[in-house]
Amino acid sequence: MVSWSFDEVTWDGQALLVPGTTEAGQVVCRVPRNTIHVLRLYSDAIGREIHHERQRIAEKLAPFLAEKLSRATNGESVELFPWEVRD
């Protein structure tokens, strides 16, 4: 099981950083811009739009993030790739 607080999602100008907690401990999933662009609603989003919508984007990606983060180990940082997302 994975839990996270969407209000902790940050945008570093290149990727969303989504922190989470799994049974293994604290993990972070990096979601680069090209993965965000897979979502039809955000297919042409620019940086400031991604920053403004970061919590909603993370919510839309929640099923894919949960799957990815559930396999991570404590302290690990993983990346969600475009081919792992369907919209």
ROMAR-635397 format. One record per residue: residue in three letters; x, y, z of N, C-alpha, C, O in turn. Coordinates in steps of 0.1 Angstrom, whole numbers, padded with zeros to 4 digits, always signed. Layout:
BEGIN
ALAXYZXYZXYZXYZ
...
//
This chain:
BEGIN
MET+0008-0012+0000+0000+0000+0000+0009+0012+0000+0019+0013+0007
VAL+0004+0022-0007+0012+0035-0009+0003+0046-0004-0009+0047-0007
SER+0009+0055+0004+0002+0067+0008+0010+0079+0005+0023+0079+0006
TRP+0004+0090+0002+0011+0103+0000+0002+0115+0003-0010+0113+0003
SER+0008+0126+0004+0001+0138+0006+0003+0146-0007+0014+0151-0010
PHE-0007+0149-0015-0006+0156-0027-0001+0170-0025+0004+0176-0035
ASP-0003+0176-0013+0002+0189-0011+0017+0190-0010+0023+0201-0009
GLU+0024+0178-0009+0038+0178-0009+0045+0176-0023+0057+0176-0024
VAL+0037+0176-0033+0042+0174-0047+0049+0187-0051+0043+0198-0049
THR+0061+0186-0056+0068+0198-0061+0072+0197-0076+0072+0186-0081
TRP+0074+0208-0082+0078+0209-0096+0092+0216-0096+0093+0227-0091
ASP+0102+0209-0101+0115+0215-0101+0119+0221-0115+0131+0225-0117
GLY+0109+0223-0123+0112+0228-0137+0114+0218-0147+0113+0221-0159
GLN+0117+0206-0143+0119+0195-0152+0109+0183-0150+0106+0176-0159
ALA+0106+0181-0137+0098+0170-0133+0090+0173-0120+0094+0181-0112
LEU+0079+0165-0119+0072+0165-0106+0079+0156-0097+0083+0145-0101
LEU+0080+0159-0084+0086+0150-0074+0075+0147-0065+0069+0155-0057
VAL+0071+0134-0065+0059+0129-0057+0065+0120-0045+0068+0109-0048
PRO+0065+0125-0033+0069+0117-0022+0058+0108-0017+0046+0111-0018
GLY+0062+0096-0013+0052+0087-0008+0058+0078+0003+0070+0078+0006
THR+0049+0071+0010+0053+0062+0020+0047+0048+0017+0035+0047+0014
THR+0056+0038+0017+0052+0024+0014+0055+0016+0026+0060+0021+0036
GLU+0052+0003+0025+0055-0006+0036+0071-0006+0038+0075-0009+0049
ALA+0078-0003+0028+0093-0003+0029+0098+0010+0035+0110+0010+0040
GLY+0091+0020+0034+0095+0033+0040+0092+0045+0030+0083+0044+0022
GLN+0100+0055+0032+0098+0068+0024+0105+0066+0010+0116+0061+0009
VAL+0097+0070+0000+0102+0069-0014+0097+0082-0022+0088+0089-0017
VAL+0104+0084-0033+0100+0096-0042+0099+0091-0056+0108+0083-0061
CYS+0089+0095-0063+0087+0092-0077+0089+0105-0085+0082+0115-0082
ARG+0098+0105-0094+0101+0116-0104+0092+0114-0116+0092+0103-0122
VAL+0084+0124-0120+0076+0123-0131+0080+0134-0141+0076+0146-0139
PRO+0088+0131-0151+0093+0141-0160+0082+0147-0169+0071+0141-0171
ARG+0085+0158-0175+0075+0166-0184+0070+0157-0195+0058+0157-0197
ASN+0078+0148-0201+0073+0140-0212+0063+0130-0207+0054+0125-0215
THR+0064+0126-0195+0054+0117-0189+0041+0124-0186+0030+0119-0189
ILE+0042+0136-0181+0030+0145-0179+0023+0147-0192+0010+0147-0192
HIS+0030+0149-0203+0024+0152-0216+0016+0140-0222+0009+0142-0231
VAL+0018+0128-0216+0010+0117-0220-0005+0119-0217-0014+0114-0224
LEU-0008+0126-0206-0021+0129-0202-0027+0139-0212-0022+0150-0213
ARG-0038+0136-0218-0044+0145-0228-0046+0159-0224-0043+0168-0231
LEU-0051+0160-0212-0054+0174-0206-0042+0182-0205-0042+0194-0206
TYR-0030+0176-0203-0017+0183-0201-0007+0180-0212+0005+0182-0210
SER-0012+0176-0224-0003+0173-0235+0006+0184-0240+0016+0181-0246
ASP+0002+0196-0238+0010+0207-0242+0013+0217-0231+0015+0229-0233
ALA+0012+0212-0218+0013+0221-0207+0028+0226-0206+0037+0219-0208
ILE+0029+0239-0202+0042+0245-0200+0045+0245-0185+0036+0242-0177
GLY+0057+0249-0182+0061+0248-0168+0053+0254-0157+0050+0248-0147
ARG+0048+0266-0160+0040+0273-0150+0026+0266-0148+0021+0266-0137
GLU+0021+0260-0159+0008+0253-0158+0010+0240-0150+0002+0237-0142
ILE+0021+0234-0152+0024+0221-0145+0026+0225-0130+0021+0218-0122
HIS+0033+0235-0127+0035+0239-0113+0022+0242-0107+0019+0238-0096
HIS+0013+0250-0114+0000+0253-0108-0009+0241-0106-0017+0240-0097
GLU-0009+0231-0116-0017+0220-0116-0011+0207-0110-0016+0196-0111
ARG+0001+0209-0103+0009+0197-0099+0001+0187-0090+0003+0175-0092
GLN-0008+0192-0081-0015+0183-0073-0026+0175-0081-0028+0163-0079
ARG-0032+0182-0090-0042+0175-0099-0036+0165-0108-0041+0154-0111
ILE-0024+0169-0113-0017+0159-0122-0013+0147-0114-0015+0136-0119
ALA-0008+0149-0102-0004+0137-0094-0017+0129-0091-0016+0116-0090
GLU-0028+0135-0088-0040+0127-0086-0044+0119-0098-0048+0107-0097
LYS-0043+0125-0110-0046+0117-0123-0036+0106-0125-0040+0095-0130
LEU-0024+0108-0120-0014+0097-0122-0014+0087-0110-0006+0078-0110
ALA-0022+0089-0100-0022+0081-0088-0021+0066-0090-0013+0060-0083
PRO-0029+0060-0099-0028+0045-0101-0015+0041-0106-0010+0030-0102
PHE-0009+0049-0115+0004+0045-0120+0015+0048-0110+0025+0040-0109
LEU+0014+0059-0102+0023+0062-0091+0023+0051-0081+0034+0046-0076
ALA+0011+0046-0077+0010+0036-0067+0017+0023-0071+0024+0017-0063
GLU+0015+0019-0083+0021+0007-0088+0037+0009-0088+0044+0000-0084
LYS+0041+0020-0093+0056+0022-0093+0062+0023-0079+0072+0017-0076
LEU+0056+0031-0071+0061+0033-0057+0060+0020-0049+0069+0018-0040
SER+0051+0012-0051+0049+0000-0043+0061-0010-0045+0063-0018-0036
ARG+0068-0008-0055+0080-0017-0058+0093-0011-0053+0104-0017-0054
ALA+0092+0002-0048+0105+0009-0044+0109+0005-0030+0100+0001-0022
THR+0122+0006-0027+0127+0004-0014+0129+0017-0006+0128+0027-0012
ASN+0130+0016+0007+0132+0028+0015+0143+0037+0010+0154+0033+0008
GLY+0139+0050+0009+0149+0060+0004+0151+0060-0011+0159+0068-0015
GLU+0145+0051-0018+0147+0050-0032+0140+0061-0040+0129+0065-0036
SER+0146+0066-0051+0139+0075-0060+0137+0068-0073+0147+0063-0079
VAL+0125+0067-0078+0122+0060-0090+0116+0070-0100+0112+0081-0096
GLU+0115+0067-0113+0110+0075-0123+0098+0069-0130+0099+0057-0133
LEU+0087+0076-0132+0076+0072-0139+0078+0076-0154+0078+0087-0157
PHE+0079+0066-0163+0081+0068-0177+0069+0069-0185+0058+0064-0181
PRO+0069+0076-0196+0057+0078-0205+0050+0065-0208+0038+0064-0209
TRP+0057+0054-0211+0051+0042-0215+0045+0034-0204+0038+0024-0206
GLU+0046+0039-0192+0039+0033-0180+0026+0040-0177+0019+0036-0167
VAL+0022+0050-0185+0010+0057-0183+0001+0056-0194+0005+0056-0206
ARG-0012+0054-0191-0023+0054-0201-0033+0064-0198-0037+0066-0186
ASP-0038+0071-0208-0049+0080-0206-0060+0079-0216-0070+0086-0216
//
